[in-house]
């Protein structure tokens, strides 16, 4: 992991892009000098993995809520015929 300034990022953009892609490095670009938040450069594969993990977490959160509702008796029972009728509406 490297921390660099925006100026350093500009001056050596290709080098840092290569570091991220070829070495799986993470680059923190400090933008504090102008009052803006810092940013992070990561490889696209890492980004996609993070997005997938976020989706999985959202799914698990919904599943946990469903189990909680089940435990509290907040369920609706439908027959297969009723479900099929709902699908056709």
For each residue, the residues with C-beta under 8 A, 3 or more apart:
1: 25 26 27 28
2: 16 19 25 26 27 28
3: 27 28 30
4: 8 9 16 27 28 29 30
5: 8 9 29 30 33
6: 9 10 29 30 31 33 34
7: 10 11
8: 4 5 11 12
9: 4 5 6 12 13 16 27 29
10: 6 7 13
11: 7 8
12: 8 9 15 16
13: 9 10 16 17
14: 17 18
15: 12 18 19
16: 2 4 9 12 13 19 20 27 41
17: 13 14 20 21 41
18: 14 15 21 22 23
19: 2 15 16 22 23 25 27
20: 16 17 23 24 25 26 27 41 42 43
21: 17 18 43
22: 18 19
23: 18 19 20
24: 20 43 46
25: 1 2 19 20
26: 1 2 20 40 41 42 46
27: 1 2 3 4 9 16 19 20 40 41
28: 1 2 3 4 38 39 40
29: 4 5 6 9 38 39 40 41
30: 3 4 5 6 33 38
31: 6 34 36 37 38 39
32: 35 36 38
33: 5 6 30
34: 6 31
35: 32
36: 31 32
37: 31
38: 28 29 30 31 32
39: 28 29 31
40: 26 27 28 29
41: 16 17 20 26 27 29
42: 20 26 46 47 50
43: 20 21 24 46 47
44: 47 48
45: 48 49
46: 24 26 42 43 49 50
47: 42 43 44 50 51
48: 44 45 51 52
49: 45 46 52 53
50: 42 46 47 53 54
51: 47 48 54 55
52: 48 49 55 56
53: 49 50 56 57
54: 50 51 57 58
55: 51 52 58 59
56: 52 53 59 60
57: 53 54 60 61
58: 54 55 61 62
59: 55 56 62 63
60: 56 57 63 64
61: 57 58 64 65
62: 58 59 65 66
63: 59 60 66 67
64: 60 61 67 68
65: 61 62 68 69
66: 62 63 69 70
67: 63 64 70 71
68: 64 65 71 72
69: 65 66 72 74 75
70: 66 67 73 74 75
71: 67 68
72: 68 69
73: 70
74: 69 70
75: 69 70
76:
77:
78: 82 83 86
79: 82 83
80: 83 84
81: 84 85
82: 78 79 85 86
83: 78 79 80 86 87
84: 80 81 87 88
85: 81 82 88 89
86: 78 82 83 89
87: 83 84
88: 84 85
89: 85 86
